[in-house]
Amino acid sequence: DAVLAHSLGWDHLVPLLAAGLKRADLRKQGDDLRFACHRALISSVVAMVGLTLSLFVRRRRIWVRVSDAESGGTLVQVAALARSEGVDLDSDVAAIATRIGAPAPQ
């Protein structure tokens, strides 16, 4: 990686092989090699941004079951499971129930 960065004229080391540079890219020269290195670097930055954003996603699962009730009507059941802390499941379940026209849970 150090030899490759030096041959491209970069004054800092970037672990390009780990960032997605393929062996076939190492046989390229000139602008083709520079383009392959920049592509690998950009793809690793995009992957890191995606990983960072995934840390802020509220992890939860919500199920909705619709079935025939014994009284002849329709029974709607809404359930939720939090996969991380700090998730307000009660408001999420109430919002789903309201959206589908069911009464809010008590």
C-alpha positions as a Markdown table, in Angstrom:
| # | Residue | x | y | z |
|---|---|---|---|---|
| 1 | Asp | 0.0 | 0.0 | 0.0 |
| 2 | Ala | 2.8 | 2.4 | 0.8 |
| 3 | Val | 4.6 | 1.8 | -2.5 |
| 4 | Leu | 1.3 | 2.2 | -4.4 |
| 5 | Ala | 0.5 | 5.5 | -2.6 |
| 6 | His | 4.0 | 6.8 | -3.3 |
| 7 | Ser | 3.7 | 5.8 | -7.0 |
| 8 | Leu | 0.5 | 7.8 | -7.2 |
| 9 | Gly | 2.2 | 10.8 | -5.7 |
| 10 | Trp | 0.2 | 10.7 | -2.5 |
| 11 | Asp | 2.0 | 11.9 | 0.6 |
| 12 | His | -0.1 | 9.8 | 3.0 |
| 13 | Leu | -0.8 | 6.0 | 3.3 |
| 14 | Val | -4.3 | 4.8 | 2.5 |
| 15 | Pro | -5.0 | 1.0 | 2.9 |
| 16 | Leu | -6.4 | 0.6 | -0.6 |
| 17 | Leu | -6.3 | -3.1 | -0.8 |
| 18 | Ala | -8.6 | -3.4 | 2.2 |
| 19 | Ala | -10.8 | -0.6 | 0.8 |
| 20 | Gly | -11.8 | -2.6 | -2.3 |
| 21 | Leu | -8.9 | -2.4 | -4.7 |
| 22 | Lys | -8.7 | -5.6 | -6.8 |
| 23 | Arg | -5.6 | -7.5 | -7.8 |
| 24 | Ala | -6.3 | -6.7 | -11.5 |
| 25 | Asp | -6.3 | -3.0 | -10.6 |
| 26 | Leu | -2.7 | -3.3 | -9.5 |
| 27 | Arg | -1.7 | -4.1 | -13.1 |
| 28 | Lys | -3.1 | -0.9 | -14.4 |
| 29 | Gln | -1.0 | 2.2 | -15.0 |
| 30 | Gly | -1.4 | 5.9 | -15.1 |
| 31 | Asp | -4.9 | 7.4 | -15.1 |
| 32 | Asp | -6.5 | 3.9 | -15.1 |
| 33 | Leu | -4.7 | 3.1 | -11.8 |
| 34 | Arg | -5.5 | 6.5 | -10.3 |
| 35 | Phe | -9.2 | 6.0 | -11.2 |
| 36 | Ala | -9.2 | 2.5 | -9.7 |
| 37 | Cys | -7.7 | 3.8 | -6.5 |
| 38 | His | -10.1 | 6.7 | -6.3 |
| 39 | Arg | -13.0 | 4.3 | -6.9 |
| 40 | Ala | -11.8 | 2.0 | -4.1 |
| 41 | Leu | -11.4 | 5.0 | -1.7 |
| 42 | Ile | -14.9 | 6.4 | -2.5 |
| 43 | Ser | -16.5 | 3.0 | -2.1 |
| 44 | Ser | -14.9 | 2.6 | 1.4 |
| 45 | Val | -16.1 | 6.1 | 2.4 |
| 46 | Val | -19.6 | 5.3 | 1.3 |
| 47 | Ala | -19.5 | 2.0 | 3.3 |
| 48 | Met | -18.3 | 3.9 | 6.4 |
| 49 | Val | -21.1 | 6.5 | 6.0 |
| 50 | Gly | -23.7 | 3.7 | 5.7 |
| 51 | Leu | -22.3 | 1.9 | 8.8 |
| 52 | Thr | -22.3 | 5.2 | 10.8 |
| 53 | Leu | -25.9 | 5.9 | 9.7 |
| 54 | Ser | -27.0 | 2.4 | 10.7 |
| 55 | Leu | -26.0 | 3.2 | 14.3 |
| 56 | Phe | -28.8 | 5.8 | 14.5 |
| 57 | Val | -31.6 | 3.7 | 13.1 |
| 58 | Arg | -34.2 | 2.6 | 15.7 |
| 59 | Arg | -34.2 | -1.1 | 15.5 |
| 60 | Arg | -37.7 | -2.5 | 16.1 |
| 61 | Arg | -40.1 | -5.1 | 14.6 |
| 62 | Ile | -43.8 | -4.5 | 14.3 |
| 63 | Trp | -46.3 | -7.2 | 13.4 |
| 64 | Val | -49.9 | -6.8 | 12.3 |
| 65 | Arg | -52.3 | -9.8 | 12.2 |
| 66 | Val | -55.7 | -9.5 | 10.7 |
| 67 | Ser | -58.1 | -12.5 | 11.2 |
| 68 | Asp | -61.8 | -13.2 | 11.5 |
| 69 | Ala | -63.2 | -12.7 | 15.0 |
| 70 | Glu | -65.4 | -15.3 | 16.7 |
| 71 | Ser | -68.2 | -12.6 | 16.8 |
| 72 | Gly | -68.2 | -12.4 | 13.0 |
| 73 | Gly | -66.1 | -9.2 | 12.8 |
| 74 | Thr | -62.5 | -8.6 | 12.0 |
| 75 | Leu | -59.8 | -9.0 | 14.7 |
| 76 | Val | -56.7 | -6.8 | 14.3 |
| 77 | Gln | -53.7 | -7.5 | 16.5 |
| 78 | Val | -50.6 | -5.3 | 16.5 |
| 79 | Ala | -47.4 | -6.3 | 18.3 |
| 80 | Ala | -43.9 | -4.9 | 18.6 |
| 81 | Leu | -40.4 | -5.8 | 19.7 |
| 82 | Ala | -37.6 | -3.4 | 20.4 |
| 83 | Arg | -34.2 | -4.5 | 19.2 |
| 84 | Ser | -32.5 | -1.6 | 21.0 |
| 85 | Glu | -33.0 | 0.7 | 23.9 |
| 86 | Gly | -34.7 | 4.1 | 23.8 |
| 87 | Val | -37.5 | 3.0 | 21.4 |
| 88 | Asp | -41.0 | 4.1 | 22.3 |
| 89 | Leu | -43.0 | 1.1 | 21.2 |
| 90 | Asp | -46.3 | 2.3 | 22.6 |
| 91 | Ser | -46.4 | 5.3 | 20.3 |
| 92 | Asp | -45.3 | 3.2 | 17.3 |
| 93 | Val | -48.0 | 0.6 | 17.9 |
| 94 | Ala | -50.6 | 3.3 | 18.5 |
| 95 | Ala | -49.6 | 5.0 | 15.2 |
| 96 | Ile | -49.9 | 1.8 | 13.2 |
| 97 | Ala | -53.2 | 1.0 | 14.8 |
| 98 | Thr | -54.6 | 4.4 | 14.0 |
| 99 | Arg | -53.3 | 4.3 | 10.5 |
| 100 | Ile | -55.1 | 1.0 | 9.7 |
| 101 | Gly | -58.3 | 2.2 | 11.3 |
| 102 | Ala | -58.1 | 0.1 | 14.4 |
| 103 | Pro | -58.7 | 1.5 | 17.9 |
| 104 | Ala | -55.6 | 2.6 | 19.7 |
| 105 | Pro | -54.3 | 0.1 | 22.2 |
| 106 | Gln | -54.9 | 0.6 | 25.9 |
